[in-house]
Structure formats: structure tokens, C-alpha cells
Amino acid sequence: MAQIETIARLTTSPLFVEFATYVLSQSDDGKLPDYLTMNLMDVPHLVPRIFVLDVQNSVGKLRSKFSGTVIDSFYGVNMSGKCPIDHYKGEGTFDEIEAIFWKSIRTKTPAYTCRPIHLVNEYVDRFKVAETLLFPCTSDGTNVNYAIGLADYFDINSAGDRCITLIE
């Protein structure tokens, strides 16, 4: 599977490779998976880091259908039903991430992002990395109705490199 090999080169986390392997195992070669037929309890240890975007009910901004506890903890709120772009933390904007997610959905191609986030206020001055992997999903074999992803956040000592790409 070329996509698994590409993902393994992009990330240092085995969780992303495991997640990609699971999602891709839920579909026939060359076809998009169907989120509605997935049983996330097949990978319970990944569920806290999983998010699902409700593409069919997103107008303009992507809306979360589900978000795991690791994601909710990062944002400080249960993100289910909310638009990530409205709750983004860190410097800059979420526009570039939202754009690559929409491009992933339009092109029916997985997307990977890894970006540094500098958290600064009167209590903290630290860097974190936000890493995500997103797969478009379809229930009818044609139209993307959901997108399922994995997100993780970890501390680093200084600003790192950004990587925002589709996975061919």
C-alpha cells in the first residue's frame, strides 16, 4: 500500500500508521471507506484521538460530528457539533488546515498536516505540534459525506517545520 508507506515517511508516530491501516482496511482497493460501516471499537485505543467531520452538513466551515477526548482536551471544549476553525488555538489561523481538508474532500484524497503551535499567554510560553491525518469517506460510493481523521498533540522545545499535503 503506497499510502501507508508515504504516511510512515511523514510521521514518527506509529499511531498514524495504525490508523491509516485500519481505515484503508475498511474499503476495497481504490475506493473510499464508508464511515457509517466502521466500528471504531475495533481500535479503541485510537478513539480518543479520532475526529469525524460531517461534510454533508458543513456549509462554508467544516463541522465536527465526533471528536475524541484528546482533541476535546486540547481545545478545552467538546468539539462534537462545532467548527474547528472557530475554536482554533495557537498563532496564525486555521485557514490553511481547513483549506487542505476541503481539498482532500473535493479530490477524495487523504491529507496529512503537521504544524507547530506556539502557545503564549501570561502563564505559558511553549511549543506544541499538532499532527493530523484525514481520510474522506463515502456511503454511496460517489459523494463524500464524512471524513475521518486522527489528531495528536505533543510538546517540542522550539518551533518546528510545517507539512501540509495530500497523500497520493
C-alpha positions in Angstrom: 0.0 0.0 0.0 1.7 3.1 -1.2 -0.3 5.4 1.0 0.8 3.5 4.2 4.4 3.8 3.1 4.0 7.6 2.5 2.4 8.1 5.9 5.1 6.1 7.6 7.7 8.5 6.0 5.7 11.6 7.1 5.2 10.8 10.8 7.3 9.5 13.6 4.1 8.2 15.4 3.1 4.6 14.9 -0.5 5.6 15.8 -0.9 7.3 12.4 0.3 4.3 10.5 -2.0 2.1 12.6 -5.0 4.4 12.0 -4.3 4.6 8.2 -4.0 0.8 8.1 -7.4 0.4 9.9 -9.2 3.0 7.7 -7.8 1.6 4.5 -8.8 -2.0 5.6 -12.4 -0.8 5.7 -12.6 -0.3 1.9 -11.8 -2.1 -1.3 -8.6 -1.1 -3.1 -9.0 2.3 -4.8 -12.4 3.0 -3.1 -13.2 5.3 -0.3 -14.2 3.8 3.0 -17.7 4.2 4.5 -17.5 5.8 7.9 -21.0 4.6 8.7 -19.9 1.0 8.5 -16.8 1.4 10.6 -16.7 0.1 14.1 -14.3 2.3 16.0 -14.3 -0.2 18.8 -12.0 -2.2 16.6 -9.3 0.3 17.5 -10.5 1.5 21.0 -7.1 2.9 22.0 -7.2 5.3 19.0 -10.7 6.6 19.7 -9.6 9.4 22.0 -7.6 10.9 19.1 -10.2 10.3 16.3 -12.4 13.0 14.9 -15.1 12.8 12.3 -16.1 15.8 10.1 -19.8 15.9 8.9 -19.2 17.0 5.3 -22.8 16.7 4.3 -23.9 19.2 7.0 -20.9 21.6 6.6 -21.7 24.8 4.8 -18.6 27.0 4.4 -16.9 25.7 7.5 -16.3 22.1 8.3 -18.3 20.8 11.3 -17.3 18.0 13.7 -19.6 15.1 14.1 -17.4 13.4 16.6 -14.2 14.2 18.5 -12.3 12.1 20.9 -11.2 13.2 24.4 -7.6 14.1 23.4 -9.0 16.6 20.9 -11.6 17.9 23.3 -8.9 18.4 25.9 -6.7 20.3 23.5 -9.5 22.6 22.5 -10.9 22.9 26.1 -14.4 22.0 24.9 -16.3 19.1 23.5 -15.8 19.7 19.7 -18.7 17.5 18.6 -21.1 19.7 16.5 -18.6 22.6 16.5 -16.5 24.0 13.7 -12.7 23.6 14.4 -11.9 26.8 12.6 -14.0 28.7 15.2 -12.1 27.1 18.2 -8.5 27.0 16.8 -5.8 27.6 19.4 -2.3 28.9 18.6 -0.8 31.6 16.5 -1.9 32.3 13.0 -5.2 30.9 11.7 -6.7 27.5 10.9 -7.4 28.7 7.3 -4.6 26.6 5.7 -5.7 23.4 7.5 -9.3 24.0 6.7 -8.3 24.5 3.0 -6.3 21.3 2.8 -9.2 19.4 4.5 -11.6 20.8 1.9 -9.2 19.9 -0.9 -8.9 16.4 0.5 -12.7 16.1 0.4 -13.0 17.5 -3.1 -10.2 15.3 -4.6 -11.1 12.3 -2.5 -7.5 12.1 -1.4 -6.2 11.7 2.2 -4.5 14.7 3.8 -1.7 14.9 6.4 -0.7 18.0 8.4 2.0 18.6 11.0 2.4 22.1 12.3 4.0 23.9 15.2 1.7 25.8 17.5 3.2 28.5 19.8 1.1 28.8 22.9 1.8 32.1 24.7 -0.1 33.9 27.5 0.7 35.2 31.0 1.1 31.6 32.3 2.8 29.7 29.5 5.2 30.1 26.6 5.6 26.7 24.9 5.6 25.0 21.6 3.4 22.1 20.6 3.0 20.1 17.5 -0.4 19.4 16.0 -0.4 16.4 13.7 -3.5 15.2 11.8 -4.3 12.6 9.2 -7.7 12.8 7.3 -9.5 10.3 5.1 -12.6 11.3 3.0 -15.4 8.7 3.3 -18.5 7.9 1.2 -21.6 5.9 1.9 -22.9 5.8 -1.7 -19.5 5.2 -3.4 -19.5 8.6 -5.1 -20.2 11.6 -2.7 -18.0 12.3 0.3 -20.4 12.6 3.3 -17.9 12.3 6.1 -14.2 12.5 6.7 -12.4 10.6 9.5 -9.2 11.7 11.0 -6.7 11.2 13.7 -5.1 14.1 15.7 -2.3 14.2 18.2 -0.6 17.0 20.0 2.8 16.9 21.7 5.3 19.3 23.3 8.5 20.3 21.5 11.3 22.7 22.5 11.0 25.2 19.7 9.1 25.9 16.5 9.4 23.0 14.0 8.7 22.6 10.4 5.3 22.6 8.8 4.0 19.9 6.5 0.6 20.2 4.9 0.0 17.8 2.0 -2.3 15.5 0.2 -1.3 11.8 0.2 -1.4 10.4 -3.3 
